[in-house]
Amino acid sequence: MLIYFVLIAIIILLYFTINKTKLSDSIKRNTFVWISAVLFLLLFSLRHEYMGYDLNVYLSSFKNINKMSWGEVLSNPKYIHFEPGFVVLNKFIGSIWLNNNFYLFFIAFLSILPVFVVIQKHSSNVLMSVLIWVCCGHFLYVFSALRQAIAMAICLYAMSKLWDNHPLQFLIWVLVAWLIHSSSIIILGVLIPYVINNSRGLKSFYTIMIIVAFVAVFLFPQQMATIAMTLIGKTYNPSAANDGTGLMALVYFAVYIFALLTHNQNDSKSELVINIYAIAVVAQAFSRAHSQAGRIAVFFEIVVIILLPVILCECYFGEKNPKPMLKGYINVDNSRYVRKNTPRYIYIDGAMWCKILVIICFLVLGLYQIAYVPWPRANPYIFFWMQV
């Protein structure tokens, strides 16, 4: 775990060091985001082939696909259960260099780049976004579930096109993600909150339904899973995969309620992000009945890297002076008297304590997952030149 602690410490130190320079805000932001991206790229690309439960399958498939000619790949782009886009991608990487470490580098690059592009463009606080990303599910997927990691990153970028009100570009990028991993098609569900985003009444109804659905699924997961499976013509087997985490569902729900109470209701973009995240809340609750629901949740949960900084920084997508509902209660000691009569080295705003506490909680949760979730094999970290 030492490498993760060191990496987080470097990123925090990097952020405050860059912000003390006399560079413009945009240069500071870009410098921090892209240096951080390079650090994570090195983390994923220099790892040993042992790290990642499915990595041996991907690496052997990479070699086998590159034994095929381009004609064979393009005429029948199928290899075991891989989607055509991923098979073509493997052939393309192999045509440049048939090397396992280069393969891991290229896959990590495609998994990281869209995420950091979104952070650079949309985050209210880039340090928060980067740290929260370490704690979300997508980070672990880059170790093992390579197809899904790329697809999730592309889907995040696609959703950012909806925030910018470009639905056609959203659909194009979802198609690209679907060619990499077919489960990406589930992201079309975000069109529901997008369509209702201009109607206050429909948004209120949507919020009520999300809360009711979460409570029902969380309290009665197997019964609700049985109903859901029946609706799609399948049979639910409760003994097959009842290994989802209820704790994670509660964390998702707490973040969702916190966002509902504190967001700027006049900002349609922040409301859209919250309503997209709501889908992850319900999907994660279903993971108590079937672990596959957790994989669906991660596609939507990744927007938390944008959502939490928006809420915590009280900086809502282009509005300089937002007035969230709980501002008076969060900044309880934010008064001129306190600022004037308290030494600066002692005084810290109550809101700042809230932000620090939330980020620490997420970091602890994220590091716990890195340490104990078995399938990514993220811990202990092993460099590619080391013996296993």
SELO-365416 format. One line per field, with one value per residue (C-alpha): residue number from 0; x negated, y, z. Coordinates in pm, 1 decimal. Each point is the difference from the previous one (the first is absolute). Example, Ala and Ser with C-alpha at 12.3 -4.5 7.8 and 13.67 -1.06 7.14 Angstrom:
// SELO-365416
seq <- c(0;1);
x <- c(-1230.0;-137.0);
y <- c(-450.0;344.0);
z <- c(780.0;-66.0);
***
This chain:
// SELO-365416
seq <- c(0;1;2;3;4;5;6;7;8;9;10;11;12;13;14;15;16;17;18;19;20;21;22;23;24;25;26;27;28;29;30;31;32;33;34;35;36;37;38;39;40;41;42;43;44;45;46;47;48;49;50;51;52;53;54;55;56;57;58;59;60;61;62;63;64;65;66;67;68;69;70;71;72;73;74;75;76;77;78;79;80;81;82;83;84;85;86;87;88;89;90;91;92;93;94;95;96;97;98;99;100;101;102;103;104;105;106;107;108;109;110;111;112;113;114;115;116;117;118;119;120;121;122;123;124;125;126;127;128;129;130;131;132;133;134;135;136;137;138;139;140;141;142;143;144;145;146;147;148;149;150;151;152;153;154;155;156;157;158;159;160;161;162;163;164;165;166;167;168;169;170;171;172;173;174;175;176;177;178;179;180;181;182;183;184;185;186;187;188;189;190;191;192;193;194;195;196;197;198;199;200;201;202;203;204;205;206;207;208;209;210;211;212;213;214;215;216;217;218;219;220;221;222;223;224;225;226;227;228;229;230;231;232;233;234;235;236;237;238;239;240;241;242;243;244;245;246;247;248;249;250;251;252;253;254;255;256;257;258;259;260;261;262;263;264;265;266;267;268;269;270;271;272;273;274;275;276;277;278;279;280;281;282;283;284;285;286;287;288;289;290;291;292;293;294;295;296;297;298;299;300;301;302;303;304;305;306;307;308;309;310;311;312;313;314;315;316;317;318;319;320;321;322;323;324;325;326;327;328;329;330;331;332;333;334;335;336;337;338;339;340;341;342;343;344;345;346;347;348;349;350;351;352;353;354;355;356;357;358;359;360;361;362;363;364;365;366;367;368;369;370;371;372;373;374;375;376;377;378;379;380;381;382;383;384;385;386;387);
x <- c(0.0;-300.5;0.6;361.1;-66.8;-307.1;190.7;282.5;-251.2;-182.5;326.5;106.1;-346.1;-3.5;335.8;-99.0;-346.2;139.6;262.4;-271.1;-159.1;79.6;133.7;348.5;287.3;51.5;-368.1;-0.7;309.1;-131.6;-344.2;141.1;255.0;-241.7;-291.7;244.4;120.1;-358.7;-63.8;303.3;-95.0;-336.8;170.9;214.7;-249.8;-297.8;191.9;-71.7;211.1;112.2;197.3;357.4;194.9;92.3;-326.1;-148.9;303.5;-36.5;-373.4;27.9;287.3;-213.1;-265.3;252.5;190.4;-326.7;-65.8;300.5;-33.8;177.2;225.6;106.4;59.1;208.2;201.3;86.8;-90.6;83.7;-225.5;145.4;249.1;-171.3;192.9;-114.2;-134.1;-223.5;-132.6;-90.1;-161.6;-215.4;-111.1;-79.2;-212.7;-181.8;-73.1;-190.0;-185.1;76.6;-110.4;198.1;-113.3;77.1;342.6;63.9;-124.1;235.5;302.5;-73.2;-33.0;344.9;147.1;-149.3;5.4;381.6;29.6;-263.2;136.5;334.2;-171.8;-198.3;308.1;276.4;-141.4;50.4;-311.5;-240.3;-179.4;326.9;99.7;-329.6;7.9;364.1;-77.6;-253.6;286.2;262.1;52.7;-152.7;-346.8;1.8;141.2;-313.2;-196.2;207.7;319.7;-176.0;287.1;238.8;-256.8;-36.9;377.0;70.7;-248.7;154.9;348.8;-104.8;-122.6;327.4;203.0;-202.7;136.9;350.4;-108.6;-103.8;334.4;-141.6;222.3;-118.3;-364.4;112.4;156.3;-308.6;-230.9;237.4;-19.2;-381.0;17.3;248.4;-248.5;-251.1;240.3;361.6;121.6;-68.9;341.3;145.0;-131.1;285.6;202.4;-140.3;222.6;290.3;-136.6;-123.4;347.3;176.3;-266.1;199.2;314.5;5.5;302.6;-150.3;-330.6;180.0;189.5;-325.8;-165.6;289.0;-7.0;-376.8;29.9;294.3;-180.7;-317.7;183.8;201.1;-302.1;-225.3;251.2;128.9;-282.3;84.2;372.1;-61.0;-261.5;252.9;252.3;-263.0;-113.7;360.0;62.4;-288.7;99.1;-272.7;-13.4;-181.1;-224.8;-69.2;-281.5;-193.6;-153.3;114.1;-331.2;70.9;-80.5;279.3;-250.8;-90.2;368.9;44.3;-302.3;144.7;337.2;-157.4;-187.6;320.6;203.1;-282.9;-5.4;377.5;-8.6;-296.7;2.2;98.9;351.6;-36.3;-285.3;141.9;-340.5;-68.9;352.8;-60.2;-319.6;186.8;280.6;-251.4;-169.4;341.5;0.6;-321.4;165.8;282.5;-227.5;-240.4;291.3;81.1;-354.2;112.5;200.8;-230.8;-359.6;45.3;206.6;-313.5;-170.9;291.7;-14.8;-362.9;93.1;209.8;-189.2;-308.4;173.6;-65.0;-345.1;183.0;298.8;-176.9;-236.0;297.6;183.5;-296.1;-154.2;333.7;-100.9;271.6;-91.3;-54.9;187.6;-231.6;223.4;222.0;231.1;51.5;277.5;-228.8;-265.2;96.4;-29.5;-320.7;-186.0;109.1;-307.4;-35.2;42.8;-199.4;-36.8;-162.6;-226.6;-104.1;-60.6;-144.0;-368.2;-27.7;-215.8;276.1;313.8;136.6;342.3;261.3;69.8;-367.4;21.8;296.2;-194.1;-308.3;206.5;190.4;-317.4;-175.2;298.6;-8.0;-375.3;27.3;277.4;-200.1;-320.4;195.7;130.4;-349.1;-131.3;274.7;204.6;-154.2;76.2;-209.5;-304.8;-95.0;-180.0;-284.6;-120.8;-259.6;-214.0;-36.1;-370.6;58.1;42.0;336.6);
y <- c(0.0;228.3;100.3;119.5;207.6;152.0;72.5;173.8;202.4;104.4;107.5;210.7;157.4;61.2;179.2;244.0;56.1;89.5;228.7;200.0;91.4;318.9;-187.8;73.0;-205.8;-189.3;-96.6;-108.6;-212.7;-160.2;-65.2;-176.7;-207.7;-129.1;-66.9;-199.2;-187.7;-93.7;-125.7;-228.7;-110.6;-112.5;-174.1;-213.5;-60.3;-99.4;-262.3;-371.9;-231.1;-174.8;307.8;-37.3;-325.4;6.8;146.3;-333.1;-57.3;343.6;-38.9;-344.8;122.2;297.5;-238.7;-231.7;282.7;130.2;-338.5;78.1;215.3;334.4;-162.7;-270.5;255.0;235.6;-271.5;-184.9;221.1;-252.2;-156.8;-201.0;237.2;326.4;270.9;89.7;341.3;-148.3;-268.1;267.0;206.1;-298.8;-48.9;370.3;4.3;-316.2;144.9;281.7;-215.7;-353.1;54.4;-65.2;314.4;215.3;-164.7;87.3;353.9;47.6;-144.8;215.5;305.1;-61.3;-61.3;315.2;263.0;49.1;19.0;270.3;193.4;19.6;94.7;273.3;148.8;-46.3;-42.8;273.5;-121.6;-220.0;-131.1;-125.3;-160.3;-186.9;-126.4;-107.7;-180.8;-213.2;-104.1;-80.8;-333.5;102.5;23.4;-369.9;-105.9;131.3;-277.1;-291.8;69.2;172.4;13.1;137.3;252.4;151.1;-4.9;172.0;275.9;58.7;-1.5;268.2;211.4;-69.1;115.3;321.1;71.3;-7.0;253.1;219.8;-71.4;-201.0;-313.0;-109.5;-5.6;-193.5;-270.4;-23.6;-54.0;-254.2;-194.1;5.4;-128.7;-270.9;-127.4;-44.7;-148.1;-79.8;77.9;367.6;18.1;31.5;357.8;100.5;7.0;346.6;131.7;-23.6;265.9;199.1;13.3;92.7;250.0;302.7;-96.8;74.3;-223.5;-300.4;43.3;-3.5;-313.7;-160.0;79.1;-150.9;-315.5;-37.2;24.5;-242.5;-242.5;10.6;-66.3;-284.8;-163.7;45.6;-150.1;-274.1;-66.1;-357.1;63.6;306.3;-187.8;-276.5;254.7;168.2;-332.9;-101.1;322.2;-76.0;-364.3;-158.7;-195.5;132.9;-242.3;148.3;-245.2;98.0;332.9;148.3;172.9;368.0;248.0;173.6;241.7;140.9;45.2;202.8;216.3;67.2;88.9;232.4;186.5;26.3;143.8;240.1;118.9;48.2;212.5;220.2;51.6;321.4;-62.5;267.9;-187.1;-252.3;-155.2;-93.5;-141.0;-213.7;-142.8;-78.7;-174.9;-204.8;-101.8;-105.6;-294.0;-126.1;22.8;-237.9;-231.9;-35.1;-88.1;-285.7;-132.8;-139.7;-250.1;-40.1;118.2;74.1;304.4;145.3;-7.9;191.8;253.1;89.1;135.9;269.2;25.6;142.6;340.2;39.6;135.2;305.2;-0.5;11.0;288.7;197.5;-47.8;30.9;303.0;179.8;80.1;-106.0;-19.7;362.5;177.7;213.0;60.6;-303.7;-17.6;-365.0;-80.1;-98.4;267.7;178.4;-321.0;-127.9;328.8;29.8;192.5;207.8;346.0;321.4;-4.5;-341.8;87.5;327.5;-129.6;-345.5;-49.3;-105.9;-302.1;-139.7;94.3;-243.1;47.7;-254.1;-76.7;-83.7;-256.4;-159.0;-21.5;-146.1;-257.9;-116.1;-34.6;-192.2;-237.2;-64.7;-54.9;-249.0;-184.2;1.4;-121.9;-270.7;-124.9;3.6;-200.2;-260.1;-35.8;-319.4;1.7;307.9;-135.1;362.1;-79.3;-67.7;206.2;-187.2;159.7;-195.2;-69.0;-159.9;-373.5;-129.1);
z <- c(0.0;37.5;-367.9;24.6;311.7;-164.9;-322.4;187.0;202.2;-319.6;-164.3;299.6;27.3;-375.9;14.3;275.0;-146.2;-342.2;155.7;174.8;-332.0;-192.4;-301.2;-128.1;142.6;-325.6;-23.7;366.0;-61.9;-317.9;148.2;304.5;-194.1;-260.9;235.2;216.7;-308.5;-88.8;354.9;-16.6;-350.7;135.1;292.9;-228.9;-279.4;218.2;195.7;-13.4;-215.7;319.7;108.1;-120.5;18.6;-372.5;-123.8;-111.6;-225.1;-157.8;-58.3;-154.7;-217.6;-105.1;-133.3;-166.8;-172.4;-144.0;-159.5;-218.8;-309.9;-32.9;-259.2;246.4;275.1;-214.8;-175.8;320.4;298.5;270.1;255.4;290.3;167.0;-102.1;-184.8;-356.4;99.6;267.0;-236.4;-257.5;276.5;101.8;-358.4;-35.3;317.9;-106.7;-343.4;175.0;253.6;112.0;357.3;318.6;180.2;-301.0;-10.4;365.1;-66.5;-295.3;183.0;305.8;-224.8;-151.8;348.0;152.8;-275.2;-25.5;379.5;35.6;-297.4;182.8;327.6;-174.1;-163.8;257.5;351.1;257.2;181.4;-194.0;309.9;147.7;-329.3;-35.1;359.3;-27.3;-326.4;189.3;228.1;-262.9;-175.2;-332.2;154.7;93.7;-336.1;-175.7;174.7;-125.5;-197.7;-289.0;-248.3;255.7;127.3;-347.9;-56.8;333.3;-75.5;-342.5;154.2;249.9;-289.2;-183.3;301.1;13.1;-347.8;148.0;262.4;-291.8;-168.9;-292.4;-10.6;-346.3;110.4;308.0;-219.1;-221.1;296.8;155.5;-328.6;23.2;359.5;-104.6;-259.9;282.5;258.6;-79.5;354.0;-77.6;-163.7;351.4;7.2;-230.1;321.3;71.4;-278.8;246.2;241.0;-300.5;-155.7;325.7;107.7;-118.0;188.6;373.3;55.1;-180.3;183.7;334.0;-100.1;-115.5;335.7;195.9;-214.2;46.7;380.4;10.9;-232.0;210.3;326.6;-153.9;-164.1;301.9;243.0;-231.3;-249.5;-97.6;-36.6;-216.8;-204.3;-60.8;-129.0;-220.5;-149.4;-66.7;-190.7;-237.9;-36.8;213.6;323.2;303.4;185.7;346.4;69.9;-314.1;90.2;328.4;72.3;-56.3;274.5;185.2;157.2;-340.5;-80.4;319.5;-87.1;-346.0;152.0;259.3;-274.0;-203.2;289.6;88.1;-362.1;-7.1;315.2;-86.9;-377.1;-172.6;-127.8;-266.4;-166.5;-247.9;-69.8;360.8;27.7;-308.6;152.2;323.1;-188.7;-199.1;324.5;134.9;-243.5;162.0;341.5;-95.7;-200.7;293.1;229.3;-240.2;47.0;335.2;-203.2;-298.2;-32.8;-371.2;99.9;157.6;-339.3;-146.5;283.4;-72.4;-344.7;171.1;329.6;-170.6;-31.0;374.7;-92.5;-135.9;234.0;337.4;-80.8;-133.2;329.1;235.8;-166.9;-34.1;-356.1;-240.2;-368.1;-88.5;280.6;212.0;303.3;60.0;300.9;98.7;245.9;289.0;-46.2;322.1;198.0;-158.9;47.4;361.8;108.8;-314.6;147.4;-8.7;378.2;1.4;-290.9;163.9;351.9;-66.5;-91.7;-362.1;78.2;226.4;-190.2;-259.1;-155.5;108.8;-366.3;-47.1;280.0;-178.4;-325.5;166.2;190.2;-309.7;-207.7;280.1;28.3;-373.6;3.5;285.0;-185.9;-323.3;160.8;180.9;-336.1;-150.3;295.0;37.8;-320.9;-147.6;-373.9;-104.2;186.9;58.5;325.8;38.9;-294.8;-207.3;-272.8;-325.3;58.0;341.5;64.0;124.3);
***
